[in-house]
Amino acid sequence: MRKKSILCLIMLVMVLAASAQNSKVESSVITYGHSNRETIHRADSIMRLVISNASRYKAILSGYEANIYVKGHSEILRENVLMRFAHKIAPVDLSSKDMLFEMKSKMTYTAPNSYVQDIQAVNGNTIPNQKKQSEVFSFLNFNVYSPTIYDDEIITPVASNARKLYKYNLISIEETGNLRIFRIRFVPKQPSQKLTSGDLYIVDKRWTIDKIELSGRVYFAEFNILISFGRNAGQFVLPEKADLFLRYNVLGNSVISTYHSSYTYNRVEWFEDEFAKAKRTHSLDLTQYLRLENDTVQIVTDSSWWNEERDIPLTTDEKLLLNTHSHASSQDSHSDTTGIRRYMHITSQLTDAHRYNYNTTFIRYSGLLNPMQLGYSQHNGVTYKQRLRVNNNLKDDKQLRFLTELGYMTRRKELFFKVGGEWEYSPEHQGTIGLSYGKGNDSYSSAIAKQINQALKDTQLDYDDVNLKYFRHYYTELKNDIEIFNGFHLFTTVSYHRRMPVKGKTSPVNPGEEVKDLLNKTYYDFTPTIGFSFTPRQYYRMDGRRKEYVYSHYPTISFEFARGIKGVMRSSGNFERFEADIHQSLTFGVLRKLNYHFSGGLFTRQKSTYFADFDYFTRHNFPDSWNDKLGGVFNILSRVWFNASDKYLQAHFMYESPFILIQPLRLDASKHILSERFYLSQLWTPVLPSYTEMGYGFGNYIFNIALFAGFNKLKYQNVGVRFAFEFE
């Protein structure tokens, strides 16, 4: 008992002594180890101050000019026969299995998002291609105080809503000179590629970020980044040094890349007043680009010159790699004679998309045996497509574009095609005028079916006996589209349609002369169209003079009016068609989205047989849908119901979330799946008063796949699977 008392007394003295020396402990390093209520509370209090300041610091920089040194090393660790597809979805350089380069450049930044890079010198066994340069730029040159990075793919731990998404813990406190640095660990509250984990080093009382270590995953890359920032008042938002580790695992191939960069600033400018800052930060112009100032890069091999530019010397292995490889300018990219490399070289000539540049002309060919040009549906069978695109760049970013699309459907044994040209005469206003000719969607007309059934009602025949399958549709279209003001587009179209009946096997029965006339008649339509679409507060980017829409927090509203004119070039159409549409993508929390789409249309002044060419309803050989290429359309609705009524209403919904079913079920597939989706589509027409499609799907940056079920008046009809690739 006496020993226990002495032991307790000693422990009590130690506790009191530790409390008395608390300031001394904090003056060196306090390591808290496992999280507890105190460290979590202190971390939350610190992060409240950091987050509140981040909203001010994210946009206070007006511009800068800096000299940047970058050293990069990429190595292909594992490759297979699918390696030739890897570069389509990741910045993989196939010119060398072990690539080392150094790059010296001058970067000029102008708020909010303009970067001009003047590459002054390059050294290495391989010159980095454009993808590699963009990779370095995108990963190492982000605003640490921004709520999102990498084109909004990742939410940072200093975003305004970050405390709902991340857990924070105070790991240590250390004194560096006259600065006290808090090390805050952040981890996501739920697994998501939208979130990262790592450590923030926070300067006491300033509540600025001294250093950040973060790990995460974006696209197909696992990454680790360490960035340290300036400590003086003029450069605390600017990086001084950065190190990046990337690992790509794509189609069974593994590629790692490491980069080191250092920054020396020649000029730093700040916004002098809040008005100037607000004008920049609240602009709808989100233009962000990296422009290379020099078309040719100077190759410098002088080791003494590079020794002056490096902030850290080369390692022994890096020196050996430079000395044992011939220079990139003389290196044969196909000198590797391994079986896999020979296979990639030969097969790529047949299966890859090919790009050719001749001065101002850009040519792209889909490839003779490109698997991305194959598709399948129950109705069409296997579909094989070929595409040829020619772009001719003119003065002031104007363009002439020519497109040819040709395909074949095995089950229907039919060709489909489209040829056309387009002149972009006003790129700053997205102004284009185009002419196209093609074989469009093969349509079905219930109006014709009704006439046939009416003619057969006094006979012993029914509709199936006449063997009318569908109408083959050829069209010519002249269209002009121009932006009147930001987000508001006016478009006009003049189209001419020719539809010929396609019959099945010859029937031995005689349906009568009236029915024969209907079966053998070709229908013509001459239809002018005018319409508009409007998206309020449309954010955009400028690529030179060319304007590109990015996003808006408001819905897009569209309206279209068409008038069929009888007697023009044998046209029998005599109708008016009205269609209206509204759609939007709403974001909720981390990568959760709800897309909705409502549209309707009707015919008036109907005085002849019509074909309802509903832009949002009919099935096309080259369909438009939402970003997943599956949502926003009917996927398994039978073709006999297309063009079946003179009016329609439809609604589409798609809910998207990182994990809905996969993560709760603890499936290993969760690391390969970016998002899951639920689909709901509803259609009303007079002849089909209630048709419903429901679906579930998932996907990543390569593919999306979904299972759909169809219901007529809530009674099960059919089921189907659809998939789409996200790269070419």
Backbone hydrogen bonds, N-H to C=O, Kabsch-Sander energy under -0.5 kcal/mol:
donor,donor_aa,acceptor,acceptor_aa,energy
5,S,1,M,-2.0
6,I,2,R,-2.2
7,L,3,K,-2.5
8,C,4,K,-2.4
9,L,5,S,-2.3
10,I,6,I,-2.3
11,M,7,L,-2.2
12,L,8,C,-2.2
13,V,9,L,-2.2
14,M,10,I,-2.1
15,V,11,M,-2.1
16,L,12,L,-2.2
17,A,13,V,-2.4
18,A,14,M,-2.3
19,S,15,V,-2.1
20,A,16,L,-2.2
21,Q,17,A,-1.5
22,N,19,S,-1.3
25,V,21,Q,-2.0
26,E,22,N,-2.2
27,S,23,S,-1.3
28,S,24,K,-0.6
28,S,25,V,-1.2
30,I,173,I,-1.2
31,T,29,V,-0.6
32,Y,30,I,-0.7
32,Y,171,I,-2.4
40,I,36,N,-2.4
41,H,37,R,-2.2
42,R,38,E,-2.6
43,A,39,T,-2.1
44,D,40,I,-2.5
45,S,41,H,-2.1
46,I,42,R,-2.3
47,M,43,A,-2.6
48,R,44,D,-1.8
49,L,45,S,-1.2
50,V,46,I,-2.1
51,I,47,M,-2.9
52,S,48,R,-1.9
53,N,49,L,-1.8
54,A,50,V,-2.0
55,S,51,I,-1.1
56,R,53,N,-1.2
57,Y,53,N,-2.3
58,K,54,A,-2.0
59,A,56,R,-0.7
60,I,57,Y,-1.0
62,S,60,I,-0.5
62,S,269,E,-2.1
63,G,269,E,-1.6
64,Y,109,Y,-1.6
65,E,267,R,-2.4
66,A,107,M,-2.5
67,N,264,T,-3.2
68,I,105,S,-3.1
69,Y,262,S,-2.2
70,V,103,M,-2.6
71,K,260,H,-2.7
72,G,101,F,-2.6
73,H,258,T,-2.5
74,S,99,M,-2.8
75,E,256,I,-2.6
76,I,97,K,-2.8
77,L,75,E,-0.8
77,L,254,S,-1.8
78,R,254,S,-1.7
83,M,80,N,-1.9
84,R,81,V,-0.5
85,F,82,L,-1.8
86,A,82,L,-0.7
86,A,83,M,-0.9
87,H,83,M,-0.7
88,K,85,F,-1.6
89,I,86,A,-1.4
90,A,86,A,-1.3
92,V,90,A,-2.7
94,L,92,V,-0.7
96,S,93,D,-0.6
99,M,74,S,-3.3
101,F,72,G,-2.5
102,E,123,N,-3.3
103,M,70,V,-2.7
104,K,121,A,-2.5
105,S,68,I,-2.4
106,K,118,D,-2.3
107,M,66,A,-2.9
107,M,105,S,-0.5
108,T,116,V,-2.4
109,Y,64,Y,-2.8
110,T,114,S,-2.4
111,A,62,S,-2.7
114,S,110,T,-2.2
115,Y,113,N,-0.5
115,Y,289,Y,-2.0
116,V,108,T,-2.2
117,Q,291,R,-2.7
118,D,106,K,-2.8
118,D,116,V,-0.6
119,I,117,Q,-0.8
120,Q,104,K,-2.2
120,Q,118,D,-0.6
121,A,104,K,-1.8
122,V,298,Q,-1.8
123,N,102,E,-2.3
125,N,100,L,-1.6
126,T,100,L,-0.9
133,Q,129,N,-2.2
134,S,130,Q,-2.5
135,E,131,K,-2.2
136,V,132,K,-2.3
137,F,133,Q,-2.3
138,S,134,S,-2.8
139,F,135,E,-1.9
140,L,136,V,-2.1
141,N,137,F,-1.7
142,F,140,L,-0.5
144,V,142,F,-0.7
146,S,143,N,-1.7
149,I,154,I,-2.1
153,E,149,I,-0.8
153,E,150,Y,-1.3
154,I,149,I,-1.8
155,I,194,K,-3.1
156,T,147,P,-2.3
156,T,154,I,-0.5
159,A,156,T,-1.4
162,A,159,A,-1.9
164,K,161,N,-1.3
165,L,161,N,-0.5
165,L,162,A,-1.3
166,Y,162,A,-2.8
167,K,187,V,-3.1
169,N,185,R,-1.8
170,L,39,T,-0.9
171,I,169,N,-0.6
171,I,183,R,-3.0
172,S,183,R,-1.0
173,I,30,I,-0.6
174,E,181,I,-2.1
175,E,28,S,-0.9
176,T,174,E,-0.5
176,T,179,L,-3.0
179,L,176,T,-2.0
181,I,174,E,-3.0
181,I,179,L,-0.5
182,F,202,I,-3.0
183,R,172,S,-2.6
183,R,181,I,-0.5
184,I,182,F,-0.7
184,I,200,L,-3.4
185,R,169,N,-3.1
185,R,183,R,-0.5
186,F,198,G,-2.7
187,V,167,K,-2.0
189,K,165,L,-3.2
195,L,192,S,-1.5
197,S,215,S,-2.3
198,G,186,F,-2.2
199,D,213,E,-2.1
200,L,184,I,-3.2
201,Y,211,K,-2.6
202,I,182,F,-3.2
202,I,200,L,-0.7
203,V,208,T,-2.6
204,D,180,R,-3.0
206,R,204,D,-1.3
207,W,203,V,-2.7
208,T,203,V,-0.5
210,D,201,Y,-3.2
210,D,208,T,-0.7
211,K,201,Y,-1.1
212,I,227,I,-2.4
213,E,199,D,-2.7
214,L,225,I,-2.2
215,S,197,S,-3.3
216,G,223,F,-1.9
218,V,221,A,-2.1
221,A,218,V,-2.4
222,E,247,R,-2.5
223,F,216,G,-2.3
224,N,245,F,-2.1
225,I,214,L,-2.6
226,L,243,D,-2.5
227,I,212,I,-2.3
228,S,241,K,-2.3
229,F,210,D,-2.5
230,G,235,Q,-1.0
230,G,238,L,-2.0
235,Q,232,N,-1.3
236,F,232,N,-0.5
238,L,235,Q,-1.6
240,E,228,S,-3.3
241,K,228,S,-1.3
242,A,261,S,-2.3
243,D,226,L,-2.6
244,L,259,Y,-2.6
245,F,224,N,-2.5
246,L,257,S,-3.2
247,R,222,E,-2.1
248,Y,255,V,-3.3
249,N,220,F,-1.2
249,N,247,R,-0.5
250,V,248,Y,-0.5
250,V,253,N,-1.9
253,N,250,V,-2.2
254,S,78,R,-2.3
255,V,248,Y,-2.4
256,I,75,E,-2.3
257,S,246,L,-2.5
258,T,73,H,-2.5
259,Y,244,L,-2.5
260,H,71,K,-2.3
261,S,242,A,-2.6
262,S,69,Y,-1.8
263,Y,240,E,-2.2
264,T,67,N,-2.3
266,N,65,E,-2.8
267,R,65,E,-1.6
269,E,63,G,-3.0
271,F,60,I,-2.0
277,K,273,D,-1.6
278,A,274,E,-2.9
279,K,275,F,-2.2
280,R,276,A,-1.6
281,T,277,K,-3.0
282,H,278,A,-2.2
283,S,280,R,-0.9
286,L,284,L,-0.8
286,L,540,Y,-4.2
289,Y,113,N,-1.1
291,R,115,Y,-1.9
291,R,289,Y,-0.6
292,L,290,L,-0.5
293,E,117,Q,-2.5
293,E,291,R,-0.6
300,V,122,V,-2.0
300,V,298,Q,-0.6
303,S,301,T,-0.6
306,W,302,D,-1.8
307,N,303,S,-2.2
308,E,304,S,-1.1
309,E,305,W,-1.0
310,R,306,W,-2.2
319,K,315,T,-2.3
320,L,316,T,-2.1
321,L,317,D,-2.3
322,L,318,E,-2.0
323,N,319,K,-2.1
324,T,320,L,-1.8
325,H,322,L,-0.5
328,A,124,G,-1.0
330,S,327,H,-1.7
331,Q,327,H,-0.8
331,Q,328,A,-0.6
333,S,331,Q,-0.7
335,S,332,D,-2.0
342,R,338,T,-2.4
343,Y,339,G,-2.4
344,M,340,I,-2.6
345,H,341,R,-2.1
346,I,342,R,-2.3
347,T,343,Y,-2.8
348,S,344,M,-1.6
349,Q,345,H,-0.7
349,Q,346,I,-0.8
350,L,346,I,-0.5
350,L,347,T,-1.1
351,T,347,T,-2.6
352,D,348,S,-1.4
354,H,365,Y,-2.6
356,Y,363,I,-2.8
358,Y,361,T,-2.9
361,T,358,Y,-2.5
362,F,391,N,-3.4
363,I,356,Y,-3.1
364,R,389,R,-2.8
365,Y,354,H,-2.6
366,S,387,R,-2.5
369,L,350,L,-2.7
370,N,367,G,-0.8
373,Q,370,N,-1.9
374,L,371,P,-1.5
375,G,383,T,-2.1
377,S,381,G,-1.6
381,G,377,S,-2.9
383,T,375,G,-3.0
384,Y,408,Y,-2.1
385,K,373,Q,-1.8
386,Q,406,L,-2.7
388,L,404,T,-2.3
389,R,364,R,-2.8
390,V,402,F,-2.6
391,N,362,F,-3.2
392,N,400,L,-3.0
393,N,360,T,-3.0
393,N,391,N,-0.6
394,L,398,K,-3.6
397,D,394,L,-0.9
398,K,395,K,-1.4
399,Q,424,E,-1.2
400,L,392,N,-2.1
401,R,422,E,-3.2
402,F,390,V,-2.5
403,L,420,G,-2.4
404,T,388,L,-2.3
405,E,418,K,-2.9
406,L,386,Q,-2.4
407,G,416,F,-2.7
408,Y,384,Y,-2.0
409,M,414,E,-2.6
410,T,382,V,-2.3
410,T,408,Y,-0.6
411,R,380,N,-1.8
412,R,380,N,-0.8
413,K,409,M,-1.4
414,E,409,M,-1.2
416,F,407,G,-2.1
418,K,405,E,-2.2
419,V,437,Y,-2.8
420,G,403,L,-1.9
421,G,435,L,-2.5
422,E,401,R,-2.8
423,W,433,I,-2.9
424,E,399,Q,-2.8
424,E,422,E,-0.6
425,Y,423,W,-1.2
425,Y,431,G,-0.7
426,S,431,G,-1.7
429,H,426,S,-1.5
430,Q,427,P,-1.0
431,G,426,S,-2.9
432,T,430,Q,-0.6
432,T,481,D,-2.6
433,I,423,W,-1.9
434,G,479,K,-2.8
435,L,421,G,-2.2
436,S,477,E,-2.3
437,Y,419,V,-2.9
438,G,475,Y,-2.1
439,K,417,F,-2.0
440,G,438,G,-0.7
440,G,473,H,-1.4
443,S,441,N,-0.6
443,S,471,F,-1.5
446,S,444,Y,-0.6
446,S,643,N,-1.1
449,A,445,S,-1.7
450,K,446,S,-2.7
451,Q,447,A,-1.8
452,I,448,I,-2.4
453,N,449,A,-2.8
454,Q,450,K,-2.4
455,A,451,Q,-2.0
456,L,452,I,-1.6
457,K,453,N,-0.7
457,K,454,Q,-0.7
459,T,456,L,-2.0
465,D,462,D,-1.2
466,V,463,Y,-1.4
467,N,464,D,-0.7
469,K,467,N,-0.7
469,K,502,V,-2.5
470,Y,502,V,-1.3
471,F,443,S,-3.1
472,R,470,Y,-0.5
472,R,500,M,-3.1
474,Y,472,R,-0.5
474,Y,498,R,-2.7
475,Y,438,G,-2.5
476,T,496,Y,-2.1
477,E,436,S,-2.6
478,L,494,V,-2.5
479,K,434,G,-2.6
480,N,492,T,-2.6
481,D,432,T,-2.6
482,I,490,L,-2.1
483,E,429,H,-2.4
484,I,482,I,-0.6
484,I,488,F,-2.1
485,F,488,F,-0.9
488,F,485,F,-2.8
489,H,487,G,-0.6
489,H,533,S,-3.0
490,L,482,I,-2.6
491,F,531,G,-2.5
492,T,480,N,-2.2
493,T,529,T,-2.7
494,V,478,L,-2.6
495,S,527,T,-2.1
496,Y,476,T,-2.6
497,H,525,D,-2.6
498,R,474,Y,-2.7
499,R,523,Y,-2.6
500,M,472,R,-2.3
502,V,470,Y,-3.1
503,K,501,P,-0.5
504,G,467,N,-3.5
516,K,512,G,-2.2
517,D,513,E,-2.5
518,L,514,E,-1.5
519,L,515,V,-2.4
520,N,516,K,-1.9
521,K,517,D,-0.8
523,Y,499,R,-2.4
525,D,497,H,-1.9
527,T,495,S,-2.7
527,T,525,D,-0.5
529,T,493,T,-3.2
530,I,561,F,-2.5
531,G,491,F,-2.3
532,F,559,F,-2.2
533,S,489,H,-1.8
534,F,557,I,-2.6
535,T,487,G,-1.8
538,Q,535,T,-0.5
539,Y,537,R,-0.7
539,Y,551,Y,-2.7
540,Y,284,L,-2.5
541,R,548,E,-2.9
543,D,541,R,-0.5
543,D,546,R,-3.3
544,G,542,M,-0.8
545,R,543,D,-0.5
546,R,543,D,-1.9
547,K,427,P,-2.2
548,E,541,R,-3.0
550,V,539,Y,-2.7
551,Y,539,Y,-0.6
556,T,583,H,-2.8
557,I,534,F,-2.6
558,S,581,D,-2.8
559,F,532,F,-2.4
560,E,579,E,-2.6
561,F,530,I,-2.9
562,A,577,R,-2.5
563,R,528,P,-2.2
564,G,575,F,-2.4
565,I,526,F,-2.5
566,K,564,G,-0.6
567,G,571,S,-3.1
568,V,565,I,-0.8
569,M,567,G,-0.7
570,R,567,G,-0.7
571,S,568,V,-1.0
572,S,524,Y,-2.5
573,G,524,Y,-0.8
575,F,564,G,-0.6
576,E,604,T,-2.2
577,R,562,A,-2.8
578,F,602,L,-2.4
579,E,560,E,-2.2
580,A,600,G,-2.3
581,D,558,S,-2.3
582,I,598,F,-2.5
583,H,556,T,-1.8
584,Q,596,Y,-1.8
586,L,594,L,-2.8
588,F,592,R,-4.0
591,L,589,G,-1.0
592,R,588,F,-0.9
593,K,591,L,-0.5
593,K,656,E,-2.5
594,L,586,L,-2.7
595,N,654,M,-2.7
596,Y,584,Q,-2.3
597,H,652,H,-1.8
598,F,582,I,-2.9
599,S,650,Q,-2.0
600,G,580,A,-2.0
601,G,648,Y,-1.9
602,L,578,F,-2.0
603,F,646,D,-2.2
604,T,576,E,-2.6
607,K,574,N,-1.5
607,K,605,R,-0.7
613,D,611,F,-1.3
614,F,612,A,-1.8
615,D,613,D,-0.6
617,F,614,F,-1.1
618,T,614,F,-2.3
626,W,631,G,-2.3
629,K,626,W,-2.8
633,V,630,L,-0.6
635,N,633,V,-0.5
641,W,638,S,-1.7
642,F,639,R,-1.3
644,A,641,W,-1.2
648,Y,601,G,-2.3
649,L,684,W,-2.1
650,Q,599,S,-2.5
651,A,682,Q,-2.3
652,H,597,H,-2.2
653,F,680,L,-2.6
654,M,595,N,-2.0
655,Y,678,F,-2.3
656,E,593,K,-2.9
656,E,654,M,-0.5
657,S,676,E,-2.2
665,L,661,L,-1.5
666,R,663,Q,-1.7
667,L,662,I,-1.9
670,S,667,L,-1.8
671,K,668,D,-1.3
672,H,669,A,-1.7
673,I,669,A,-0.9
674,L,672,H,-0.5
674,L,699,G,-1.9
675,S,699,G,-1.7
676,E,657,S,-3.2
677,R,697,G,-3.1
678,F,655,Y,-2.2
679,Y,695,G,-2.8
680,L,653,F,-2.2
681,S,693,E,-2.6
682,Q,651,A,-2.8
683,L,691,Y,-2.4
684,W,649,L,-2.8
685,T,688,L,-1.3
691,Y,683,L,-2.0
692,T,711,F,-2.9
693,E,681,S,-2.6
694,M,709,A,-2.3
695,G,679,Y,-1.9
696,Y,707,L,-1.9
697,G,677,R,-2.4
698,F,705,I,-2.1
699,G,675,S,-1.9
700,N,703,F,-2.5
704,N,724,A,-2.4
705,I,698,F,-2.5
706,A,722,R,-2.7
707,L,696,Y,-2.9
708,F,720,G,-3.3
709,A,694,M,-2.8
710,G,718,N,-2.9
711,F,692,T,-2.9
712,N,715,K,-2.6
713,K,690,S,-2.8
713,K,711,F,-0.6
715,K,712,N,-1.5
717,Q,710,G,-3.0
718,N,710,G,-0.9
720,G,708,F,-2.6
722,R,706,A,-2.5
724,A,704,N,-2.5
726,E,702,I,-4.0
